Amino acid sequence: AELQAALAGGATDAVISDHQLPRFGSMQALAMVRAFDPDLPFVLVSGAIGEEVAVATRQAGADDYVMKDKLTRLAPALTHALEAAAARRRQRAAEAALVESEARFRALAANLPGVVFQILSDADRHPLVYLSEAAQRLFGEPIERLLDNPDGFLDRFDPDAAQALRAALTVHSGRLADLRWSGTLPPQNGRG
């Protein structure tokens, strides 16, 4: 109950837990902490912990363990746990920002009148890595099928337009920049 109250209070920077307490052990404390905050630093302190228990607690999410006869290790272990937690939080924030950015990009691309696509330029190959939803309407094929044959994407366009794009890709190769291009489909395709 005290641990739950401390966690709910919101001012907890880290948890240092004894391994064996009456009616409450470190694995129970760790499970409670991880359910509350998967990144909150957790350091286990024990007078007698076997290697199996130490490994099990690390696998369950403890940041470190310190033997009671080596408490001089506690401050460095806690510092390391705080730094690792901060890194985990930054990683989660970066992943969330990336997901949000990708969702905004896809929403923008879905509302543009043309096809938005991304091609990686690699020597003479130009593999396709992204196609907007408009490509399915234009080519009459599911996007997954179009992405399965990325090298054949440019072959769908008029040969002169495809050659112009390949030349532009070669010129822009190695630069991280947008390239605006307009191309036409051959008339026999029936989709113009």
MARVEX-996393 format. One record per atom (N, C-alpha, C, O, CB): x, y, z; residue in one letter. Coordinates in steps of 0.2 Angstrom, whole numbers, padded with zeros to 4 digits, always signed. Glycine has a CB too. Example, Ala and Ser with C-alpha at 12.3 -4.5 7.8 and 13.67 -1.06 7.14 Angstrom:
! MARVEX-996393
+0066-0028+0039a +0062-0022+0039a +0066-0016+0039a +0071-0017+0042a +0057-0022+0045a +0064-0011+0035s +0068-0005+0036s +0064+0000+0039s +0067+0006+0040s +0070-0003+0029s 
***
This chain:
! MARVEX-996393
+0004-0006+0000a +0000+0000+0000a +0004+0006+0000a +0003+0011-0003a -0005+0000+0006a +0010+0006+0004e +0014+0012+0004e +0018+0013-0003e +0018+0019-0005e +0020+0011+0009e +0019+0008-0006l +0022+0008-0013l +0017+0011-0018l +0019+0016-0022l +0025+0002-0016l +0011+0009-0018q +0006+0011-0022q +0005+0019-0021q +0004+0023-0025q -0001+0007-0021q +0004+0021-0014a +0003+0028-0013a +0009+0032-0015a +0008+0038-0018a +0002+0028-0005a +0015+0030-0014a +0021+0033-0017a +0021+0034-0024a +0022+0040-0027a +0028+0030-0014a +0019+0029-0028l +0019+0029-0035l +0013+0034-0037l +0014+0038-0042l +0018+0022-0038l +0008+0034-0034a +0002+0038-0036a +0003+0045-0034a +0001+0050-0037a -0004+0036-0032a +0008+0046-0029g +0009+0053-0027g +0013+0057-0033g +0013+0063-0033g +0014+0053-0021g +0016+0053-0037g +0019+0057-0043g +0026+0059-0042g +0029+0062-0047g +0015+0062-0046g +0029+0059-0036a +0036+0062-0035a +0041+0057-0035a +0046+0058-0032a +0035+0066-0029a +0040+0051-0038t +0045+0046-0037t +0050+0046-0043t +0047+0045-0049t +0041+0039-0037t +0056+0046-0041d +0061+0047-0047d +0064+0040-0048d +0066+0038-0054d +0067+0051-0045d +0064+0035-0043a +0067+0029-0043a +0064+0025-0037a +0062+0027-0032a +0075+0029-0043a +0065+0018-0038v +0063+0013-0033v +0069+0009-0031v +0072+0006-0036v +0057+0009-0035v +0071+0009-0025i +0076+0005-0022i +0072+0000-0018i +0069+0001-0013i +0082+0008-0018i +0073-0007-0019s +0069-0012-0016s +0073-0017-0013s +0078-0020-0016s +0064-0015-0021s +0072-0019-0007d +0075-0025-0003d +0072-0031-0007d +0066-0031-0009d +0074-0025+0004d +0076-0036-0007h +0073-0042-0011h +0068-0046-0007h +0063-0048-0009h +0079-0047-0012h +0069-0046+0000q +0065-0050+0004q +0062-0046+0010q +0066-0044+0014q +0069-0056+0007q +0056-0044+0009l +0053-0041+0015l +0047-0045+0017l +0044-0049+0013l +0050-0034+0012l +0045-0045+0023p +0039-0049+0025p +0033-0048+0021p +0031-0042+0020p +0037-0048+0033p +0030-0053+0018r +0024-0053+0014r +0024-0049+0008r +0019-0048+0005r +0018-0050+0018r +0030-0046+0006f +0031-0042+0000f +0038-0043-0003f +0043-0040+0001f +0029-0035+0001f +0039-0045-0008g +0046-0046-0011g +0047-0041-0017g +0043-0038-0019g +0047-0053-0013g +0054-0042-0019s +0056-0037-0024s +0052-0039-0031s +0051-0034-0035s +0063-0038-0025s +0051-0045-0032m +0047-0046-0039m +0040-0043-0039m +0038-0041-0044m +0047-0054-0040m +0037-0044-0033q +0030-0040-0033q +0031-0033-0033q +0027-0030-0037q +0027-0042-0026q +0036-0030-0030a +0037-0023-0031a +0039-0021-0038a +0036-0016-0040a +0043-0021-0026a +0043-0025-0041l +0045-0023-0048l +0039-0024-0053l +0038-0019-0057l +0050-0028-0050l +0034-0029-0052a +0028-0029-0056a +0024-0023-0055a +0021-0021-0060a +0025-0036-0054a +0023-0021-0049m +0019-0015-0047m +0022-0009-0051m +0018-0005-0054m +0018-0014-0040m +0028-0008-0050v +0032-0002-0053v +0031-0002-0060v +0030+0003-0064v +0039-0002-0051v +0033-0008-0064r +0032-0008-0071r +0025-0007-0074r +0024-0004-0079r +0035-0015-0073r +0020-0010-0070a +0013-0008-0072a +0012-0001-0071a +0008+0002-0075a +0008-0012-0067a +0015+0003-0067f +0013+0010-0066f +0017+0014-0071f +0014+0018-0074f +0016+0012-0059f +0024+0012-0072d +0028+0016-0076d +0034+0011-0079d +0038+0009-0075d +0031+0022-0073d +0033+0009-0085p +0038+0004-0088p +0045+0007-0088p +0050+0003-0089p +0036+0002-0095p +0046+0014-0087d +0053+0017-0087d +0056+0019-0080d +0061+0021-0080d +0053+0023-0092d +0052+0018-0075l +0054+0021-0069l +0060+0016-0066l +0059+0010-0066l +0048+0020-0063l +0066+0020-0065p +0071+0016-0062p +0070+0011-0056p +0067+0014-0052p +0077+0020-0061p +0072+0005-0056f +0071+0000-0051f +0078-0003-0050f +0081-0006-0054f +0065-0005-0053f +0080-0002-0043v +0086-0006-0041v +0085-0010-0036v +0081-0008-0031v +0092+0000-0039v +0087-0016-0036l +0086-0021-0031l +0092-0022-0026l +0098-0021-0028l +0085-0028-0034l +0091-0022-0020v +0096-0022-0015v +0095-0029-0011v +0089-0030-0009v +0096-0016-0010v +0100-0033-0010s +0099-0039-0006s +0105-0041-0002s +0111-0039-0004s +0097-0045-0011s +0104-0044+0003g +0110-0047+0007g +0112-0053+0005g +0118-0055+0005g +0108-0047+0015g +0107-0057+0002a +0109-0064-0001a +0104-0065-0007a +0099-0067-0006a +0108-0069+0005a +0107-0064-0012i +0103-0066-0018i +0107-0070-0023i +0113-0069-0024i +0101-0059-0022i +0104-0075-0025g +0108-0080-0030g +0108-0077-0037g +0104-0072-0039g +0104-0087-0030g +0112-0080-0041e +0113-0078-0048e +0106-0079-0052e +0105-0074-0056e +0119-0081-0051e +0103-0084-0050e +0097-0085-0054e +0091-0080-0053e +0088-0078-0057e +0094-0092-0052e +0091-0078-0046v +0086-0073-0044v +0088-0066-0047v +0084-0062-0050v +0086-0072-0037v +0095-0065-0047a +0097-0058-0050a +0096-0058-0058a +0093-0053-0060a +0105-0058-0049a +0097-0063-0061v +0095-0064-0068v +0088-0063-0069v +0086-0059-0074v +0098-0070-0071v +0084-0066-0065a +0076-0066-0066a +0074-0059-0065a +0069-0057-0069a +0073-0071-0061a +0077-0055-0060t +0074-0049-0059t +0076-0044-0065t +0073-0039-0066t +0077-0046-0052t +0082-0045-0067r +0085-0041-0073r +0080-0042-0079r +0078-0038-0083r +0092-0042-0075r +0078-0049-0080q +0074-0050-0086q +0067-0048-0085q +0064-0046-0090q +0074-0058-0087q +0065-0047-0079a +0058-0044-0077a +0058-0037-0078a +0053-0034-0077a +0056-0046-0070a +0064-0034-0078g +0064-0026-0079g +0068-0022-0074g +0068-0016-0075g +0057-0024-0080g +0071-0025-0069a +0075-0022-0064a +0081-0019-0068a +0084-0022-0072a +0077-0026-0058a +0083-0013-0066d +0089-0010-0069d +0095-0012-0067d +0100-0013-0071d +0088-0002-0068d +0095-0014-0060d +0102-0017-0058d +0100-0020-0051d +0095-0019-0048d +0107-0011-0057d +0105-0023-0048y +0105-0026-0041y +0111-0024-0038y +0117-0024-0041y +0103-0033-0041y +0111-0023-0031v +0117-0022-0027v +0117-0026-0021v +0111-0027-0018v +0117-0014-0025v +0122-0029-0019m +0123-0033-0013m +0124-0028-0007m +0127-0023-0008m +0129-0038-0014m +0121-0030-0002k +0121-0026+0004k +0128-0025+0007k +0129-0020+0010k +0116-0028+0010k +0132-0030+0006d +0139-0029+0008d +0143-0025+0003d +0149-0024+0004d +0142-0036+0009d +0140-0022-0002k +0144-0018-0007k +0139-0012-0009k +0138-0010-0015k +0145-0022-0014k +0137-0009-0004l +0132-0003-0005l +0136+0003-0008l +0133+0008-0010l +0130-0001+0002l +0142+0003-0008t +0146+0008-0012t +0144+0008-0019t +0145+0013-0023t +0154+0008-0011t +0141+0003-0022r +0139+0002-0029r +0132+0005-0030r +0130+0006-0036r +0139-0005-0031r +0129+0007-0024l +0122+0009-0025l +0121+0016-0029l +0117+0016-0033l +0119+0010-0018l +0125+0020-0027a +0125+0027-0030a +0126+0026-0038a +0123+0029-0042a +0130+0032-0027a +0132+0023-0040p +0133+0022-0047p +0127+0018-0051p +0126+0020-0056p +0140+0019-0048p +0125+0013-0047a +0119+0009-0050a +0113+0013-0051a +0110+0013-0056a +0118+0003-0046a +0112+0017-0046l +0106+0022-0047l +0107+0027-0052l +0102+0029-0056l +0105+0025-0040l +0113+0030-0052t +0114+0035-0058t +0113+0031-0065t +0110+0034-0069t +0121+0037-0057t +0116+0025-0065h +0115+0022-0072h +0108+0020-0073h +0106+0021-0079h +0119+0015-0072h +0104+0018-0068a +0097+0017-0069a +0093+0023-0071a +0089+0023-0076a +0094+0014-0063a +0095+0029-0068l +0091+0035-0070l +0093+0037-0077l +0089+0039-0081l +0094+0041-0065l +0099+0036-0079e +0101+0038-0086e +0098+0033-0091e +0096+0035-0096e +0109+0038-0087e +0098+0027-0089a +0094+0022-0094a +0087+0023-0094a +0084+0023-0100a +0095+0015-0091a +0084+0025-0089a +0077+0027-0089a +0076+0033-0094a +0071+0034-0098a +0074+0028-0082a +0080+0038-0093a +0079+0044-0097a +0080+0042-0105a +0077+0045-0109a +0085+0050-0095a +0085+0038-0106a +0086+0036-0113a +0080+0032-0116a +0078+0033-0121a +0092+0031-0113a +0077+0028-0111r +0071+0024-0113r +0065+0029-0115r +0061+0028-0120r +0069+0019-0108r +0064+0034-0111r +0059+0039-0112r +0060+0043-0118r +0055+0044-0122r +0059+0044-0106r +0066+0045-0119r +0068+0049-0125r +0066+0044-0132r +0064+0047-0137r +0075+0051-0126r +0068+0038-0131q +0067+0033-0137q +0059+0033-0138q +0057+0033-0144q +0070+0026-0135q +0055+0032-0132r +0048+0031-0133r +0045+0038-0136r +0041+0038-0141r +0045+0030-0126r +0048+0044-0134a +0045+0050-0137a +0047+0051-0144a +0043+0053-0148a +0048+0056-0133a +0053+0049-0146a +0055+0049-0153a +0051+0044-0157a +0049+0046-0163a +0063+0047-0154a +0050+0038-0155e +0045+0034-0158e +0038+0036-0159e +0035+0036-0165e +0045+0027-0155e +0036+0039-0154a +0029+0042-0154a +0029+0048-0159a +0024+0049-0163a +0026+0045-0147a +0034+0052-0159a +0034+0058-0164a +0035+0055-0171a +0032+0058-0175a +0040+0062-0162a +0039+0050-0172l +0039+0047-0179l +0033+0045-0181l +0031+0046-0187l +0044+0042-0179l +0029+0041-0177v +0022+0039-0179v +0018+0044-0181v +0014+0044-0186v +0019+0034-0173v +0018+0050-0176e +0013+0055-0178e +0015+0059-0184e +0011+0061-0188e +0014+0060-0172e +0022+0060-0185s +0024+0063-0191s +0022+0059-0198s +0020+0062-0203s +0032+0064-0191s +0023+0052-0197e +0021+0048-0203e +0014+0048-0204e +0012+0048-0210e +0023+0041-0202e +0010+0049-0199a +0003+0049-0200a +0001+0056-0203a -0004+0056-0208a -0001+0049-0193a +0004+0061-0201r +0003+0068-0205r +0005+0067-0212r +0001+0070-0216r +0007+0073-0201r +0011+0064-0213f +0013+0064-0220f +0008+0060-0224f +0006+0062-0230f +0020+0061-0220f +0006+0054-0222r +0001+0050-0226r -0005+0054-0227r -0008+0053-0232r +0000+0044-0222r -0008+0058-0222a -0014+0062-0223a -0013+0067-0228a -0017+0068-0232a -0016+0065-0216a -0007+0070-0228l -0006+0075-0233l -0005+0072-0240l -0008+0075-0245l +0001+0079-0231l -0002+0067-0241a -0001+0063-0247a -0007+0061-0250a -0009+0061-0256a +0004+0057-0246a -0012+0059-0245a -0018+0056-0247a -0023+0061-0250a -0027+0060-0254a -0022+0053-0242a -0022+0068-0249n -0026+0073-0251n -0023+0077-0257n -0025+0082-0259n -0027+0078-0245n -0017+0075-0259l -0014+0078-0265l -0017+0075-0271l -0019+0069-0271l -0006+0077-0265l -0017+0079-0277p -0021+0077-0283p -0016+0072-0287p -0019+0068-0290p -0022+0083-0287p -0010+0072-0286g -0006+0067-0289g -0004+0061-0285g -0006+0060-0279g +0000+0070-0292g +0001+0057-0288v +0004+0051-0284v +0010+0054-0281v +0015+0057-0284v +0005+0045-0289v +0011+0052-0274v +0017+0054-0271v +0020+0047-0270v +0018+0042-0268v +0015+0057-0264v +0027+0047-0272f +0031+0041-0271f +0038+0043-0269f +0040+0048-0270f +0031+0037-0277f +0041+0038-0265q +0048+0038-0263q +0052+0033-0266q +0050+0027-0266q +0048+0038-0255q +0057+0035-0269i +0062+0030-0273i +0069+0031-0269i +0071+0037-0269i +0062+0031-0280i +0072+0026-0268l +0079+0026-0266l +0083+0025-0272l +0082+0021-0276l +0081+0021-0260l +0088+0030-0273s +0092+0030-0278s +0099+0026-0276s +0102+0028-0272s +0094+0037-0281s +0100+0020-0280d +0106+0016-0278d +0109+0014-0285d +0107+0009-0288d +0104+0010-0274d +0114+0018-0287a +0118+0016-0293a +0112+0016-0299a +0109+0021-0300a +0121+0009-0293a +0112+0011-0302d +0107+0011-0308d +0100+0008-0306d +0096+0008-0310d +0110+0006-0313d +0099+0006-0300r +0093+0003-0297r +0089+0009-0294r +0092+0014-0291r +0094-0003-0292r +0083+0009-0294h +0079+0014-0291h +0073+0011-0287h +0067+0011-0289h +0076+0019-0296h +0074+0007-0282p +0069+0004-0278p +0064+0009-0275p +0065+0014-0272p +0071-0001-0273p +0057+0007-0276l +0052+0011-0273l +0050+0009-0266l +0050+0003-0264l +0045+0009-0278l +0050+0014-0262v +0049+0012-0255v +0042+0015-0252v +0040+0013-0247v +0054+0015-0250v +0039+0019-0255y +0032+0022-0253y +0028+0024-0259y +0031+0027-0264y +0034+0028-0248y +0022+0023-0259l +0017+0025-0264l +0011+0028-0260l +0008+0024-0255l +0015+0019-0269l +0008+0033-0262s +0002+0036-0259s -0004+0032-0262s -0003+0028-0267s +0001+0043-0261s -0010+0033-0259e -0016+0029-0261e -0018+0031-0268e -0021+0027-0271e -0021+0031-0256e -0016+0037-0270a -0018+0038-0277a -0015+0034-0282a -0018+0033-0288a -0016+0046-0278a -0010+0030-0281a -0007+0026-0285a -0011+0020-0287a -0011+0017-0293a +0000+0023-0283a -0015+0018-0282q -0020+0012-0283q -0025+0014-0288q -0027+0010-0292q -0023+0010-0276q -0028+0020-0287r -0033+0023-0292r -0030+0024-0299r -0033+0022-0304r -0036+0029-0290r -0023+0026-0299l -0020+0028-0306l -0019+0021-0310l -0020+0021-0316l -0014+0032-0305l -0016+0016-0306f -0013+0010-0310f -0018+0005-0309f -0017+0000-0313f -0007+0008-0306f -0023+0005-0305g -0028+0000-0305g -0026-0006-0301g -0029-0012-0303g -0031-0002-0311g -0021-0006-0297e -0018-0012-0294e -0017-0010-0286e -0016-0004-0285e -0011-0014-0297e -0018-0015-0282p -0016-0013-0275p -0009-0011-0274p -0005-0013-0277p -0018-0020-0271p -0008-0006-0269i -0002-0003-0268i +0003-0009-0266i +0009-0008-0268i -0002+0002-0262i +0001-0014-0262e +0006-0019-0260e +0009-0023-0266e +0015-0024-0266e +0002-0024-0256e +0005-0024-0272r +0007-0027-0278r +0012-0022-0281r +0017-0024-0284r +0001-0029-0282r +0011-0016-0281l +0015-0011-0284l +0022-0011-0281l +0027-0010-0284l +0012-0004-0285l +0021-0011-0274l +0028-0011-0270l +0032-0017-0270l +0038-0017-0269l +0026-0009-0263l +0028-0023-0272d +0032-0029-0273d +0036-0029-0279d +0041-0033-0279d +0027-0035-0273d +0035-0025-0284n +0039-0025-0289n +0042-0017-0290n +0040-0014-0295n +0035-0027-0296n +0046-0015-0285p +0048-0008-0285p +0052-0006-0291p +0051+0000-0294p +0051-0006-0279p +0056-0010-0294d +0060-0009-0300d +0056-0008-0306d +0058-0004-0311d +0065-0014-0301d +0050-0011-0306g +0046-0010-0312g +0041-0004-0312g +0038-0003-0317g +0042-0016-0313g +0041+0000-0307f +0037+0005-0306f +0038+0010-0312f +0033+0013-0315f +0038+0009-0299f +0044+0012-0313l +0046+0017-0318l +0044+0015-0325l +0043+0019-0330l +0053+0019-0318l +0044+0008-0326d +0043+0005-0333d +0035+0006-0334d +0033+0005-0340d +0044-0002-0333d +0031+0008-0330r +0024+0010-0331r +0023+0016-0335r +0018+0017-0337r +0020+0009-0324r +0028+0021-0334f +0027+0027-0337f +0029+0027-0344f +0033+0023-0347f +0031+0032-0333f +0028+0033-0348d +0030+0034-0355d +0038+0033-0354d +0041+0036-0350d +0028+0041-0357d +0041+0030-0359p +0048+0029-0359p +0052+0035-0358p +0057+0035-0355p +0050+0025-0365p +0050+0040-0362d +0054+0047-0361d +0053+0050-0354d +0058+0052-0352d +0051+0052-0367d +0047+0049-0351a +0046+0052-0345a +0050+0048-0340a +0053+0051-0335a +0039+0052-0343a +0050+0041-0340a +0054+0037-0336a +0061+0038-0336a +0065+0038-0331a +0052+0030-0337a +0064+0039-0342q +0071+0041-0343q +0073+0047-0340q +0078+0048-0337q +0073+0041-0351q +0068+0052-0341a +0070+0059-0338a +0070+0058-0330a +0074+0061-0327a +0064+0064-0340a +0066+0054-0327l +0066+0053-0320l +0072+0050-0318l +0075+0051-0313l +0059+0050-0318l +0074+0044-0322r +0080+0041-0320r +0086+0045-0320r +0090+0045-0316r +0081+0035-0325r +0086+0050-0325a +0092+0055-0326a +0092+0059-0320a +0097+0061-0317a +0091+0058-0332a +0086+0062-0318a +0085+0066-0312a +0087+0063-0306a +0091+0066-0302a +0078+0069-0312a +0085+0057-0305l +0087+0053-0299l +0095+0052-0299l +0098+0052-0293l +0084+0046-0299l +0098+0051-0304t +0105+0050-0305t +0109+0056-0302t +0114+0056-0299t +0107+0048-0312t +0106+0062-0305v +0109+0069-0303v +0108+0070-0296v +0113+0073-0293v +0106+0074-0307v +0102+0068-0293h +0101+0070-0286h +0103+0064-0281h +0103+0065-0275h +0094+0071-0285h +0106+0059-0284s +0109+0053-0280s +0114+0056-0275s +0118+0060-0276s +0112+0048-0284s +0113+0053-0269g +0117+0055-0263g +0115+0061-0259g +0118+0063-0254g +0124+0056-0266g +0110+0065-0262r +0107+0071-0258r +0101+0069-0255r +0097+0065-0258r +0107+0077-0263r +0100+0071-0249l +0093+0070-0246l +0089+0076-0247l +0089+0081-0244l +0094+0069-0238l +0085+0076-0253a +0081+0081-0255a +0075+0079-0259a +0075+0073-0262a +0085+0086-0260a +0070+0083-0259d +0064+0081-0263d +0065+0083-0270d +0069+0087-0272d +0058+0085-0261d +0062+0079-0275l +0063+0080-0282l +0056+0080-0284l +0052+0075-0284l +0067+0074-0285l +0054+0085-0288r +0047+0086-0291r +0048+0084-0298r +0052+0086-0302r +0044+0093-0290r +0043+0080-0300w +0043+0077-0307w +0036+0075-0309w +0032+0073-0305w +0048+0070-0307w +0035+0077-0315s +0028+0075-0318s +0030+0070-0324s +0034+0071-0328s +0025+0081-0321s +0026+0065-0325g +0026+0060-0330g +0020+0058-0333g +0015+0059-0330g +0030+0054-0327g +0020+0055-0338t +0013+0052-0341t +0014+0045-0342t +0019+0042-0343t +0012+0056-0348t +0008+0042-0342l +0007+0035-0344l +0006+0034-0351l +0003+0038-0354l +0001+0032-0340l +0008+0028-0354p +0007+0027-0361p +0000+0027-0363p -0004+0024-0358p +0011+0021-0363p -0003+0029-0368p -0010+0029-0370p -0013+0022-0370p -0019+0022-0369p -0011+0032-0377p -0009+0017-0372q -0012+0010-0372q -0014+0008-0365q -0017+0003-0365q -0007+0006-0376q -0011+0011-0360n -0013+0009-0353n -0020+0010-0352n -0023+0007-0348n -0009+0013-0348n -0023+0015-0355g -0030+0017-0354g -0031+0021-0348g -0037+0022-0346g -0034+0010-0354g -0026+0023-0345r -0027+0027-0339r -0022+0033-0340r -0016+0032-0341r -0025+0023-0332r -0024+0039-0341g -0020+0044-0342g -0020+0050-0337g -0016+0055-0338g -0022+0047-0348g 
***
